Amino acid sequence: MIVCVCRRISDREIARHARAGMSFDDIQFELGVATQCGNCESCARDVVAQCNAVHPVAAVEGEARSHTVQLAARISESAAWPSSPSLSAA
C-alpha cells in the first residue's frame, strides 16, 4: 500500500528500513517520507512502530548486527532526493 503519495513510498519499503534497525527519523531522512504535505506521518510512524514491536533489534555486546545500510555515495543518488539534470551534470 502506498503510504506517502507525495514521494510514492509504500508500507513495505518503510517496513524494510524499520526491520533493518532504522528509526522513523532515519527513514524520513533516507526516503523523504512525511517531508512534503505531512498527511502520511502518522501512518508511517505506525508502520515503523509495528515493525519494531514484531522485530526488535537487540544488540549483544561484542556481537555485530546482521544487516548493513548502504549509503549513497552522493546525495543525488539517494531515494530521498530526486535526480535532476543540473545535479547529474555536476
PyMOL Python script that loads the backbone (N, CA, C, O; Angstrom):
from pymol import cmd

cmd.read_pdbstr("""\
ATOM      1  N   MET A   1       0.844  -1.172   0.000  1.00  0.00           N
ATOM      2  CA  MET A   1       0.000   0.000   0.000  1.00  0.00           C
ATOM      3  C   MET A   1       0.897   1.245   0.000  1.00  0.00           C
ATOM      4  O   MET A   1       1.905   1.289   0.706  1.00  0.00           O
ATOM      5  N   ILE A   2       0.535   2.229  -0.775  1.00  0.00           N
ATOM      6  CA  ILE A   2       1.271   3.487  -0.795  1.00  0.00           C
ATOM      7  C   ILE A   2       0.896   4.288   0.450  1.00  0.00           C
ATOM      8  O   ILE A   2      -0.276   4.581   0.685  1.00  0.00           O
ATOM      9  N   VAL A   3       1.906   4.636   1.241  1.00  0.00           N
ATOM     10  CA  VAL A   3       1.699   5.432   2.453  1.00  0.00           C
ATOM     11  C   VAL A   3       1.899   6.905   2.137  1.00  0.00           C
ATOM     12  O   VAL A   3       1.063   7.739   2.487  1.00  0.00           O
ATOM     13  N   CYS A   4       2.999   7.225   1.480  1.00  0.00           N
ATOM     14  CA  CYS A   4       3.325   8.604   1.133  1.00  0.00           C
ATOM     15  C   CYS A   4       3.055   8.813  -0.357  1.00  0.00           C
ATOM     16  O   CYS A   4       3.814   8.354  -1.210  1.00  0.00           O
ATOM     17  N   VAL A   5       1.975   9.503  -0.647  1.00  0.00           N
ATOM     18  CA  VAL A   5       1.600   9.750  -2.041  1.00  0.00           C
ATOM     19  C   VAL A   5       2.573  10.737  -2.689  1.00  0.00           C
ATOM     20  O   VAL A   5       2.913  10.594  -3.863  1.00  0.00           O
ATOM     21  N   CYS A   6       3.014  11.723  -1.935  1.00  0.00           N
ATOM     22  CA  CYS A   6       3.910  12.747  -2.483  1.00  0.00           C
ATOM     23  C   CYS A   6       5.225  12.137  -2.988  1.00  0.00           C
ATOM     24  O   CYS A   6       5.733  12.532  -4.037  1.00  0.00           O
ATOM     25  N   ARG A   7       5.767  11.184  -2.244  1.00  0.00           N
ATOM     26  CA  ARG A   7       7.050  10.558  -2.587  1.00  0.00           C
ATOM     27  C   ARG A   7       6.907   9.136  -3.128  1.00  0.00           C
ATOM     28  O   ARG A   7       7.897   8.491  -3.472  1.00  0.00           O
ATOM     29  N   ARG A   8       5.647   8.649  -3.198  1.00  0.00           N
ATOM     30  CA  ARG A   8       5.344   7.307  -3.677  1.00  0.00           C
ATOM     31  C   ARG A   8       6.146   6.246  -2.907  1.00  0.00           C
ATOM     32  O   ARG A   8       6.920   5.483  -3.485  1.00  0.00           O
ATOM     33  N   ILE A   9       5.935   6.226  -1.596  1.00  0.00           N
ATOM     34  CA  ILE A   9       6.637   5.299  -0.713  1.00  0.00           C
ATOM     35  C   ILE A   9       5.618   4.345  -0.110  1.00  0.00           C
ATOM     36  O   ILE A   9       4.600   4.768   0.438  1.00  0.00           O
ATOM     37  N   SER A  10       5.905   3.056  -0.217  1.00  0.00           N
ATOM     38  CA  SER A  10       4.973   2.041   0.257  1.00  0.00           C
ATOM     39  C   SER A  10       5.254   1.645   1.705  1.00  0.00           C
ATOM     40  O   SER A  10       6.318   1.931   2.253  1.00  0.00           O
ATOM     41  N   ASP A  11       4.275   0.983   2.303  1.00  0.00           N
ATOM     42  CA  ASP A  11       4.455   0.458   3.651  1.00  0.00           C
ATOM     43  C   ASP A  11       5.538  -0.612   3.681  1.00  0.00           C
ATOM     44  O   ASP A  11       6.237  -0.754   4.684  1.00  0.00           O
ATOM     45  N   ARG A  12       5.683  -1.354   2.612  1.00  0.00           N
ATOM     46  CA  ARG A  12       6.727  -2.387   2.543  1.00  0.00           C
ATOM     47  C   ARG A  12       8.120  -1.775   2.575  1.00  0.00           C
ATOM     48  O   ARG A  12       9.025  -2.299   3.225  1.00  0.00           O
ATOM     49  N   GLU A  13       8.284  -0.669   1.874  1.00  0.00           N
ATOM     50  CA  GLU A  13       9.587  -0.001   1.856  1.00  0.00           C
ATOM     51  C   GLU A  13       9.921   0.572   3.238  1.00  0.00           C
ATOM     52  O   GLU A  13      11.060   0.476   3.695  1.00  0.00           O
ATOM     53  N   ILE A  14       8.941   1.159   3.886  1.00  0.00           N
ATOM     54  CA  ILE A  14       9.139   1.684   5.236  1.00  0.00           C
ATOM     55  C   ILE A  14       9.454   0.537   6.190  1.00  0.00           C
ATOM     56  O   ILE A  14      10.365   0.645   7.011  1.00  0.00           O
ATOM     57  N   ALA A  15       8.707  -0.558   6.086  1.00  0.00           N
ATOM     58  CA  ALA A  15       8.908  -1.710   6.963  1.00  0.00           C
ATOM     59  C   ALA A  15      10.287  -2.330   6.758  1.00  0.00           C
ATOM     60  O   ALA A  15      10.931  -2.743   7.723  1.00  0.00           O
ATOM     61  N   ARG A  16      10.738  -2.396   5.520  1.00  0.00           N
ATOM     62  CA  ARG A  16      12.066  -2.965   5.238  1.00  0.00           C
ATOM     63  C   ARG A  16      13.155  -2.164   5.945  1.00  0.00           C
ATOM     64  O   ARG A  16      14.076  -2.739   6.524  1.00  0.00           O
ATOM     65  N   HIS A  17      13.049  -0.854   5.899  1.00  0.00           N
ATOM     66  CA  HIS A  17      14.031   0.009   6.568  1.00  0.00           C
ATOM     67  C   HIS A  17      13.921  -0.112   8.087  1.00  0.00           C
ATOM     68  O   HIS A  17      14.934  -0.131   8.787  1.00  0.00           O
ATOM     69  N   ALA A  18      12.685  -0.195   8.596  1.00  0.00           N
ATOM     70  CA  ALA A  18      12.484  -0.319  10.042  1.00  0.00           C
ATOM     71  C   ALA A  18      13.045  -1.642  10.555  1.00  0.00           C
ATOM     72  O   ALA A  18      13.662  -1.684  11.620  1.00  0.00           O
ATOM     73  N   ARG A  19      12.835  -2.723   9.804  1.00  0.00           N
ATOM     74  CA  ARG A  19      13.374  -4.026  10.218  1.00  0.00           C
ATOM     75  C   ARG A  19      14.896  -4.064  10.148  1.00  0.00           C
ATOM     76  O   ARG A  19      15.530  -4.908  10.781  1.00  0.00           O
ATOM     77  N   ALA A  20      15.478  -3.153   9.384  1.00  0.00           N
ATOM     78  CA  ALA A  20      16.940  -3.052   9.314  1.00  0.00           C
ATOM     79  C   ALA A  20      17.488  -2.258  10.493  1.00  0.00           C
ATOM     80  O   ALA A  20      18.697  -2.054  10.599  1.00  0.00           O
ATOM     81  N   GLY A  21      16.598  -1.808  11.382  1.00  0.00           N
ATOM     82  CA  GLY A  21      17.032  -1.111  12.583  1.00  0.00           C
ATOM     83  C   GLY A  21      17.000   0.399  12.512  1.00  0.00           C
ATOM     84  O   GLY A  21      17.495   1.072  13.416  1.00  0.00           O
ATOM     85  N   MET A  22      16.424   0.947  11.444  1.00  0.00           N
ATOM     86  CA  MET A  22      16.371   2.398  11.298  1.00  0.00           C
ATOM     87  C   MET A  22      15.191   2.973  12.081  1.00  0.00           C
ATOM     88  O   MET A  22      14.118   2.371  12.128  1.00  0.00           O
ATOM     89  N   SER A  23      15.394   4.132  12.691  1.00  0.00           N
ATOM     90  CA  SER A  23      14.330   4.839  13.400  1.00  0.00           C
ATOM     91  C   SER A  23      13.464   5.586  12.380  1.00  0.00           C
ATOM     92  O   SER A  23      13.804   5.664  11.200  1.00  0.00           O
ATOM     93  N   PHE A  24      12.344   6.129  12.854  1.00  0.00           N
ATOM     94  CA  PHE A  24      11.494   6.906  11.951  1.00  0.00           C
ATOM     95  C   PHE A  24      12.263   8.085  11.365  1.00  0.00           C
ATOM     96  O   PHE A  24      12.161   8.362  10.170  1.00  0.00           O
ATOM     97  N   ASP A  25      13.031   8.778  12.199  1.00  0.00           N
ATOM     98  CA  ASP A  25      13.803   9.923  11.716  1.00  0.00           C
ATOM     99  C   ASP A  25      14.801   9.519  10.638  1.00  0.00           C
ATOM    100  O   ASP A  25      14.981  10.235   9.653  1.00  0.00           O
ATOM    101  N   ASP A  26      15.451   8.366  10.824  1.00  0.00           N
ATOM    102  CA  ASP A  26      16.394   7.868   9.818  1.00  0.00           C
ATOM    103  C   ASP A  26      15.672   7.555   8.508  1.00  0.00           C
ATOM    104  O   ASP A  26      16.148   7.888   7.423  1.00  0.00           O
ATOM    105  N   ILE A  27      14.521   6.910   8.635  1.00  0.00           N
ATOM    106  CA  ILE A  27      13.730   6.548   7.452  1.00  0.00           C
ATOM    107  C   ILE A  27      13.221   7.804   6.753  1.00  0.00           C
ATOM    108  O   ILE A  27      13.209   7.875   5.524  1.00  0.00           O
ATOM    109  N   GLN A  28      12.808   8.780   7.530  1.00  0.00           N
ATOM    110  CA  GLN A  28      12.328  10.041   6.959  1.00  0.00           C
ATOM    111  C   GLN A  28      13.444  10.717   6.165  1.00  0.00           C
ATOM    112  O   GLN A  28      13.208  11.233   5.073  1.00  0.00           O
ATOM    113  N   PHE A  29      14.647  10.713   6.707  1.00  0.00           N
ATOM    114  CA  PHE A  29      15.774  11.329   6.013  1.00  0.00           C
ATOM    115  C   PHE A  29      16.141  10.547   4.755  1.00  0.00           C
ATOM    116  O   PHE A  29      16.392  11.141   3.706  1.00  0.00           O
ATOM    117  N   GLU A  30      16.173   9.225   4.855  1.00  0.00           N
ATOM    118  CA  GLU A  30      16.586   8.380   3.730  1.00  0.00           C
ATOM    119  C   GLU A  30      15.569   8.360   2.596  1.00  0.00           C
ATOM    120  O   GLU A  30      15.938   8.481   1.428  1.00  0.00           O
ATOM    121  N   LEU A  31      14.292   8.209   2.933  1.00  0.00           N
ATOM    122  CA  LEU A  31      13.256   8.063   1.905  1.00  0.00           C
ATOM    123  C   LEU A  31      12.510   9.352   1.583  1.00  0.00           C
ATOM    124  O   LEU A  31      11.953   9.492   0.494  1.00  0.00           O
ATOM    125  N   GLY A  32      12.496  10.286   2.517  1.00  0.00           N
ATOM    126  CA  GLY A  32      11.750  11.518   2.301  1.00  0.00           C
ATOM    127  C   GLY A  32      10.288  11.406   2.694  1.00  0.00           C
ATOM    128  O   GLY A  32       9.494  12.292   2.380  1.00  0.00           O
ATOM    129  N   VAL A  33       9.921  10.321   3.381  1.00  0.00           N
ATOM    130  CA  VAL A  33       8.530  10.136   3.800  1.00  0.00           C
ATOM    131  C   VAL A  33       8.148  11.236   4.794  1.00  0.00           C
ATOM    132  O   VAL A  33       8.941  11.600   5.662  1.00  0.00           O
ATOM    133  N   ALA A  34       6.950  11.752   4.661  1.00  0.00           N
ATOM    134  CA  ALA A  34       6.391  12.790   5.530  1.00  0.00           C
ATOM    135  C   ALA A  34       7.196  14.080   5.505  1.00  0.00           C
ATOM    136  O   ALA A  34       7.285  14.774   6.517  1.00  0.00           O
ATOM    137  N   THR A  35       7.778  14.404   4.365  1.00  0.00           N
ATOM    138  CA  THR A  35       8.534  15.654   4.242  1.00  0.00           C
ATOM    139  C   THR A  35       7.848  16.666   3.322  1.00  0.00           C
ATOM    140  O   THR A  35       8.313  17.799   3.194  1.00  0.00           O
ATOM    141  N   GLN A  36       6.759  16.270   2.690  1.00  0.00           N
ATOM    142  CA  GLN A  36       6.047  17.188   1.798  1.00  0.00           C
ATOM    143  C   GLN A  36       4.810  17.729   2.501  1.00  0.00           C
ATOM    144  O   GLN A  36       4.897  18.728   3.215  1.00  0.00           O
ATOM    145  N   CYS A  37       3.671  17.094   2.314  1.00  0.00           N
ATOM    146  CA  CYS A  37       2.422  17.599   2.909  1.00  0.00           C
ATOM    147  C   CYS A  37       2.249  17.158   4.361  1.00  0.00           C
ATOM    148  O   CYS A  37       1.556  17.823   5.131  1.00  0.00           O
ATOM    149  N   GLY A  38       2.874  16.043   4.739  1.00  0.00           N
ATOM    150  CA  GLY A  38       2.824  15.564   6.117  1.00  0.00           C
ATOM    151  C   GLY A  38       1.619  14.721   6.478  1.00  0.00           C
ATOM    152  O   GLY A  38       1.523  14.249   7.611  1.00  0.00           O
ATOM    153  N   ASN A  39       0.692  14.514   5.548  1.00  0.00           N
ATOM    154  CA  ASN A  39      -0.508  13.737   5.850  1.00  0.00           C
ATOM    155  C   ASN A  39      -0.219  12.268   6.152  1.00  0.00           C
ATOM    156  O   ASN A  39      -1.041  11.604   6.783  1.00  0.00           O
ATOM    157  N   CYS A  40       0.920  11.749   5.720  1.00  0.00           N
ATOM    158  CA  CYS A  40       1.242  10.339   5.892  1.00  0.00           C
ATOM    159  C   CYS A  40       2.036  10.053   7.161  1.00  0.00           C
ATOM    160  O   CYS A  40       2.305   8.890   7.462  1.00  0.00           O
ATOM    161  N   GLU A  41       2.414  11.077   7.908  1.00  0.00           N
ATOM    162  CA  GLU A  41       3.327  10.875   9.029  1.00  0.00           C
ATOM    163  C   GLU A  41       2.807   9.885  10.063  1.00  0.00           C
ATOM    164  O   GLU A  41       3.557   9.016  10.507  1.00  0.00           O
ATOM    165  N   SER A  42       1.557   9.995  10.452  1.00  0.00           N
ATOM    166  CA  SER A  42       1.038   9.091  11.485  1.00  0.00           C
ATOM    167  C   SER A  42       1.008   7.646  10.989  1.00  0.00           C
ATOM    168  O   SER A  42       1.327   6.726  11.743  1.00  0.00           O
ATOM    169  N   CYS A  43       0.632   7.444   9.745  1.00  0.00           N
ATOM    170  CA  CYS A  43       0.607   6.092   9.184  1.00  0.00           C
ATOM    171  C   CYS A  43       2.026   5.531   9.077  1.00  0.00           C
ATOM    172  O   CYS A  43       2.259   4.367   9.403  1.00  0.00           O
ATOM    173  N   ALA A  44       2.969   6.350   8.625  1.00  0.00           N
ATOM    174  CA  ALA A  44       4.358   5.912   8.507  1.00  0.00           C
ATOM    175  C   ALA A  44       4.934   5.570   9.875  1.00  0.00           C
ATOM    176  O   ALA A  44       5.643   4.575  10.019  1.00  0.00           O
ATOM    177  N   ARG A  45       4.635   6.382  10.875  1.00  0.00           N
ATOM    178  CA  ARG A  45       5.093   6.098  12.245  1.00  0.00           C
ATOM    179  C   ARG A  45       4.483   4.801  12.769  1.00  0.00           C
ATOM    180  O   ARG A  45       5.153   4.042  13.471  1.00  0.00           O
ATOM    181  N   ASP A  46       3.222   4.539  12.437  1.00  0.00           N
ATOM    182  CA  ASP A  46       2.568   3.295  12.848  1.00  0.00           C
ATOM    183  C   ASP A  46       3.262   2.080  12.236  1.00  0.00           C
ATOM    184  O   ASP A  46       3.458   1.070  12.912  1.00  0.00           O
ATOM    185  N   VAL A  47       3.634   2.175  10.958  1.00  0.00           N
ATOM    186  CA  VAL A  47       4.338   1.075  10.295  1.00  0.00           C
ATOM    187  C   VAL A  47       5.664   0.806  10.992  1.00  0.00           C
ATOM    188  O   VAL A  47       6.010  -0.348  11.242  1.00  0.00           O
ATOM    189  N   VAL A  48       6.403   1.854  11.305  1.00  0.00           N
ATOM    190  CA  VAL A  48       7.694   1.709  11.994  1.00  0.00           C
ATOM    191  C   VAL A  48       7.477   1.097  13.372  1.00  0.00           C
ATOM    192  O   VAL A  48       8.222   0.201  13.768  1.00  0.00           O
ATOM    193  N   ALA A  49       6.479   1.559  14.106  1.00  0.00           N
ATOM    194  CA  ALA A  49       6.205   1.037  15.449  1.00  0.00           C
ATOM    195  C   ALA A  49       5.815  -0.436  15.398  1.00  0.00           C
ATOM    196  O   ALA A  49       6.252  -1.217  16.243  1.00  0.00           O
ATOM    197  N   GLN A  50       5.010  -0.822  14.434  1.00  0.00           N
ATOM    198  CA  GLN A  50       4.617  -2.220  14.298  1.00  0.00           C
ATOM    199  C   GLN A  50       5.821  -3.096  13.989  1.00  0.00           C
ATOM    200  O   GLN A  50       5.942  -4.195  14.529  1.00  0.00           O
ATOM    201  N   CYS A  51       6.700  -2.628  13.139  1.00  0.00           N
ATOM    202  CA  CYS A  51       7.893  -3.407  12.797  1.00  0.00           C
ATOM    203  C   CYS A  51       8.833  -3.534  13.987  1.00  0.00           C
ATOM    204  O   CYS A  51       9.430  -4.590  14.196  1.00  0.00           O
ATOM    205  N   ASN A  52       8.968  -2.472  14.765  1.00  0.00           N
ATOM    206  CA  ASN A  52       9.837  -2.515  15.937  1.00  0.00           C
ATOM    207  C   ASN A  52       9.268  -3.433  17.002  1.00  0.00           C
ATOM    208  O   ASN A  52      10.028  -4.065  17.736  1.00  0.00           O
ATOM    209  N   ALA A  53       7.950  -3.522  17.104  1.00  0.00           N
ATOM    210  CA  ALA A  53       7.319  -4.400  18.087  1.00  0.00           C
ATOM    211  C   ALA A  53       7.444  -5.867  17.676  1.00  0.00           C
ATOM    212  O   ALA A  53       7.610  -6.741  18.527  1.00  0.00           O
ATOM    213  N   VAL A  54       7.365  -6.135  16.367  1.00  0.00           N
ATOM    214  CA  VAL A  54       7.433  -7.505  15.862  1.00  0.00           C
ATOM    215  C   VAL A  54       8.872  -7.983  15.743  1.00  0.00           C
ATOM    216  O   VAL A  54       9.168  -9.139  16.044  1.00  0.00           O
ATOM    217  N   HIS A  55       9.766  -7.107  15.309  1.00  0.00           N
ATOM    218  CA  HIS A  55      11.170  -7.465  15.076  1.00  0.00           C
ATOM    219  C   HIS A  55      12.085  -6.517  15.845  1.00  0.00           C
ATOM    220  O   HIS A  55      12.732  -5.662  15.242  1.00  0.00           O
ATOM    221  N   PRO A  56      12.148  -6.659  17.172  1.00  0.00           N
ATOM    222  CA  PRO A  56      13.040  -5.756  17.911  1.00  0.00           C
ATOM    223  C   PRO A  56      14.489  -6.027  17.560  1.00  0.00           C
ATOM    224  O   PRO A  56      14.892  -7.175  17.372  1.00  0.00           O
ATOM    225  N   VAL A  57      15.264  -4.965  17.476  1.00  0.00           N
ATOM    226  CA  VAL A  57      16.687  -5.091  17.175  1.00  0.00           C
ATOM    227  C   VAL A  57      17.426  -5.049  18.498  1.00  0.00           C
ATOM    228  O   VAL A  57      17.489  -4.008  19.152  1.00  0.00           O
ATOM    229  N   ALA A  58      17.985  -6.187  18.889  1.00  0.00           N
ATOM    230  CA  ALA A  58      18.724  -6.266  20.149  1.00  0.00           C
ATOM    231  C   ALA A  58      20.199  -6.436  19.819  1.00  0.00           C
ATOM    232  O   ALA A  58      20.571  -7.293  19.017  1.00  0.00           O
ATOM    233  N   ALA A  59      21.014  -5.636  20.426  1.00  0.00           N
ATOM    234  CA  ALA A  59      22.456  -5.736  20.205  1.00  0.00           C
ATOM    235  C   ALA A  59      23.103  -6.319  21.450  1.00  0.00           C
ATOM    236  O   ALA A  59      22.965  -5.774  22.545  1.00  0.00           O
ATOM    237  N   VAL A  60      23.800  -7.416  21.279  1.00  0.00           N
ATOM    238  CA  VAL A  60      24.543  -8.028  22.371  1.00  0.00           C
ATOM    239  C   VAL A  60      25.956  -7.479  22.296  1.00  0.00           C
ATOM    240  O   VAL A  60      26.526  -7.371  21.210  1.00  0.00           O
ATOM    241  N   GLU A  61      26.521  -7.136  23.435  1.00  0.00           N
ATOM    242  CA  GLU A  61      27.852  -6.543  23.452  1.00  0.00           C
ATOM    243  C   GLU A  61      28.841  -7.466  22.739  1.00  0.00           C
ATOM    244  O   GLU A  61      28.919  -8.660  23.031  1.00  0.00           O
ATOM    245  N   GLY A  62      29.581  -6.900  21.816  1.00  0.00           N
ATOM    246  CA  GLY A  62      30.579  -7.661  21.066  1.00  0.00           C
ATOM    247  C   GLY A  62      30.023  -8.395  19.858  1.00  0.00           C
ATOM    248  O   GLY A  62      30.782  -9.004  19.103  1.00  0.00           O
ATOM    249  N   GLU A  63      28.708  -8.346  19.662  1.00  0.00           N
ATOM    250  CA  GLU A  63      28.095  -9.038  18.536  1.00  0.00           C
ATOM    251  C   GLU A  63      27.686  -8.025  17.471  1.00  0.00           C
ATOM    252  O   GLU A  63      27.003  -7.048  17.778  1.00  0.00           O
ATOM    253  N   ALA A  64      28.088  -8.243  16.245  1.00  0.00           N
ATOM    254  CA  ALA A  64      27.761  -7.316  15.154  1.00  0.00           C
ATOM    255  C   ALA A  64      26.327  -7.543  14.706  1.00  0.00           C
ATOM    256  O   ALA A  64      25.815  -8.661  14.780  1.00  0.00           O
ATOM    257  N   ARG A  65      25.687  -6.494  14.246  1.00  0.00           N
ATOM    258  CA  ARG A  65      24.343  -6.629  13.688  1.00  0.00           C
ATOM    259  C   ARG A  65      24.426  -7.390  12.376  1.00  0.00           C
ATOM    260  O   ARG A  65      25.446  -7.363  11.688  1.00  0.00           O
ATOM    261  N   SER A  66      23.334  -8.068  12.040  1.00  0.00           N
ATOM    262  CA  SER A  66      23.313  -8.900  10.843  1.00  0.00           C
ATOM    263  C   SER A  66      22.935  -8.123   9.586  1.00  0.00           C
ATOM    264  O   SER A  66      22.759  -8.730   8.530  1.00  0.00           O
ATOM    265  N   HIS A  67      22.807  -6.820   9.666  1.00  0.00           N
ATOM    266  CA  HIS A  67      22.439  -6.035   8.493  1.00  0.00           C
ATOM    267  C   HIS A  67      23.446  -4.912   8.271  1.00  0.00           C
ATOM    268  O   HIS A  67      24.168  -4.498   9.178  1.00  0.00           O
ATOM    269  N   THR A  68      23.463  -4.453   7.069  1.00  0.00           N
ATOM    270  CA  THR A  68      24.285  -3.295   6.745  1.00  0.00           C
ATOM    271  C   THR A  68      23.414  -2.296   6.003  1.00  0.00           C
ATOM    272  O   THR A  68      22.483  -2.672   5.290  1.00  0.00           O
ATOM    273  N   VAL A  69      23.718  -1.055   6.173  1.00  0.00           N
ATOM    274  CA  VAL A  69      22.990   0.003   5.477  1.00  0.00           C
ATOM    275  C   VAL A  69      23.919   0.557   4.416  1.00  0.00           C
ATOM    276  O   VAL A  69      25.026   1.002   4.721  1.00  0.00           O
ATOM    277  N   GLN A  70      23.471   0.531   3.175  1.00  0.00           N
ATOM    278  CA  GLN A  70      24.260   1.036   2.058  1.00  0.00           C
ATOM    279  C   GLN A  70      23.954   2.518   1.892  1.00  0.00           C
ATOM    280  O   GLN A  70      22.826   2.883   1.563  1.00  0.00           O
ATOM    281  N   LEU A  71      24.927   3.358   2.113  1.00  0.00           N
ATOM    282  CA  LEU A  71      24.734   4.795   1.961  1.00  0.00           C
ATOM    283  C   LEU A  71      25.057   5.216   0.531  1.00  0.00           C
ATOM    284  O   LEU A  71      25.914   4.625  -0.127  1.00  0.00           O
ATOM    285  N   ALA A  72      24.373   6.225   0.074  1.00  0.00           N
ATOM    286  CA  ALA A  72      24.632   6.747  -1.260  1.00  0.00           C
ATOM    287  C   ALA A  72      25.982   7.454  -1.276  1.00  0.00           C
ATOM    288  O   ALA A  72      26.352   8.124  -0.312  1.00  0.00           O
ATOM    289  N   ALA A  73      26.703   7.302  -2.359  1.00  0.00           N
ATOM    290  CA  ALA A  73      27.995   7.960  -2.498  1.00  0.00           C
ATOM    291  C   ALA A  73      27.816   9.471  -2.611  1.00  0.00           C
ATOM    292  O   ALA A  73      28.638  10.242  -2.115  1.00  0.00           O
ATOM    293  N   ARG A  74      26.745   9.882  -3.263  1.00  0.00           N
ATOM    294  CA  ARG A  74      26.439  11.305  -3.402  1.00  0.00           C
ATOM    295  C   ARG A  74      24.980  11.506  -3.029  1.00  0.00           C
ATOM    296  O   ARG A  74      24.170  10.591  -3.176  1.00  0.00           O
ATOM    297  N   ILE A  75      24.647  12.664  -2.560  1.00  0.00           N
ATOM    298  CA  ILE A  75      23.271  12.965  -2.153  1.00  0.00           C
ATOM    299  C   ILE A  75      22.307  12.804  -3.320  1.00  0.00           C
ATOM    300  O   ILE A  75      21.144  12.465  -3.102  1.00  0.00           O
ATOM    301  N   SER A  76      22.750  13.036  -4.544  1.00  0.00           N
ATOM    302  CA  SER A  76      21.865  12.923  -5.702  1.00  0.00           C
ATOM    303  C   SER A  76      21.500  11.469  -5.995  1.00  0.00           C
ATOM    304  O   SER A  76      20.578  11.215  -6.769  1.00  0.00           O
ATOM    305  N   GLU A  77      22.216  10.496  -5.382  1.00  0.00           N
ATOM    306  CA  GLU A  77      21.905   9.088  -5.595  1.00  0.00           C
ATOM    307  C   GLU A  77      20.913   8.559  -4.571  1.00  0.00           C
ATOM    308  O   GLU A  77      20.459   7.421  -4.695  1.00  0.00           O
ATOM    309  N   SER A  78      20.567   9.341  -3.578  1.00  0.00           N
ATOM    310  CA  SER A  78      19.657   8.908  -2.526  1.00  0.00           C
ATOM    311  C   SER A  78      18.222   8.921  -3.032  1.00  0.00           C
ATOM    312  O   SER A  78      17.855   9.755  -3.859  1.00  0.00           O
ATOM    313  N   ALA A  79      17.408   7.988  -2.530  1.00  0.00           N
ATOM    314  CA  ALA A  79      15.996   7.939  -2.906  1.00  0.00           C
ATOM    315  C   ALA A  79      15.242   9.162  -2.396  1.00  0.00           C
ATOM    316  O   ALA A  79      14.195   9.517  -2.939  1.00  0.00           O
ATOM    317  N   ALA A  80      15.764   9.804  -1.363  1.00  0.00           N
ATOM    318  CA  ALA A  80      15.092  10.967  -0.798  1.00  0.00           C
ATOM    319  C   ALA A  80      15.235  12.206  -1.666  1.00  0.00           C
ATOM    320  O   ALA A  80      14.467  13.156  -1.512  1.00  0.00           O
ATOM    321  N   TRP A  81      16.194  12.214  -2.566  1.00  0.00           N
ATOM    322  CA  TRP A  81      16.434  13.380  -3.404  1.00  0.00           C
ATOM    323  C   TRP A  81      16.282  12.982  -4.860  1.00  0.00           C
ATOM    324  O   TRP A  81      17.131  12.266  -5.391  1.00  0.00           O
ATOM    325  N   PRO A  82      15.223  13.429  -5.517  1.00  0.00           N
ATOM    326  CA  PRO A  82      15.039  13.070  -6.927  1.00  0.00           C
ATOM    327  C   PRO A  82      16.176  13.632  -7.784  1.00  0.00           C
ATOM    328  O   PRO A  82      16.673  14.733  -7.549  1.00  0.00           O
ATOM    329  N   SER A  83      16.563  12.853  -8.769  1.00  0.00           N
ATOM    330  CA  SER A  83      17.629  13.288  -9.678  1.00  0.00           C
ATOM    331  C   SER A  83      17.155  14.459 -10.505  1.00  0.00           C
ATOM    332  O   SER A  83      15.989  14.538 -10.892  1.00  0.00           O
ATOM    333  N   SER A  84      18.059  15.352 -10.764  1.00  0.00           N
ATOM    334  CA  SER A  84      17.735  16.454 -11.662  1.00  0.00           C
ATOM    335  C   SER A  84      18.923  16.630 -12.606  1.00  0.00           C
ATOM    336  O   SER A  84      20.061  16.361 -12.223  1.00  0.00           O
ATOM    337  N   PRO A  85      18.670  17.072 -13.816  1.00  0.00           N
ATOM    338  CA  PRO A  85      19.758  17.230 -14.794  1.00  0.00           C
ATOM    339  C   PRO A  85      20.881  18.124 -14.291  1.00  0.00           C
ATOM    340  O   PRO A  85      22.045  17.896 -14.621  1.00  0.00           O
ATOM    341  N   SER A  86      20.549  19.143 -13.495  1.00  0.00           N
ATOM    342  CA  SER A  86      21.602  20.055 -13.020  1.00  0.00           C
ATOM    343  C   SER A  86      22.537  19.373 -12.025  1.00  0.00           C
ATOM    344  O   SER A  86      23.720  19.707 -11.971  1.00  0.00           O
ATOM    345  N   LEU A  87      22.022  18.412 -11.226  1.00  0.00           N
ATOM    346  CA  LEU A  87      22.864  17.700 -10.275  1.00  0.00           C
ATOM    347  C   LEU A  87      23.698  16.624 -10.945  1.00  0.00           C
ATOM    348  O   LEU A  87      24.852  16.419 -10.571  1.00  0.00           O
ATOM    349  N   SER A  88      23.135  15.936 -11.925  1.00  0.00           N
ATOM    350  CA  SER A  88      23.888  14.849 -12.555  1.00  0.00           C
ATOM    351  C   SER A  88      25.027  15.381 -13.435  1.00  0.00           C
ATOM    352  O   SER A  88      25.984  14.658 -13.710  1.00  0.00           O
ATOM    353  N   ALA A  89      24.929  16.624 -13.871  1.00  0.00           N
ATOM    354  CA  ALA A  89      25.994  17.201 -14.692  1.00  0.00           C
ATOM    355  C   ALA A  89      27.180  17.641 -13.837  1.00  0.00           C
ATOM    356  O   ALA A  89      28.295  17.793 -14.336  1.00  0.00           O
ATOM    357  N   ALA A  90      26.925  17.842 -12.541  1.00  0.00           N
ATOM    358  CA  ALA A  90      27.992  18.330 -11.632  1.00  0.00           C
ATOM    359  C   ALA A  90      28.947  17.253 -11.230  1.00  0.00           C
ATOM    360  O   ALA A  90      29.887  17.510 -10.477  1.00  0.00           O
TER     361      ALA A  90
END
""", "prot")
cmd.dss("prot")
cmd.show_as("cartoon", "prot")
cmd.util.cbc("prot")
cmd.orient("prot")
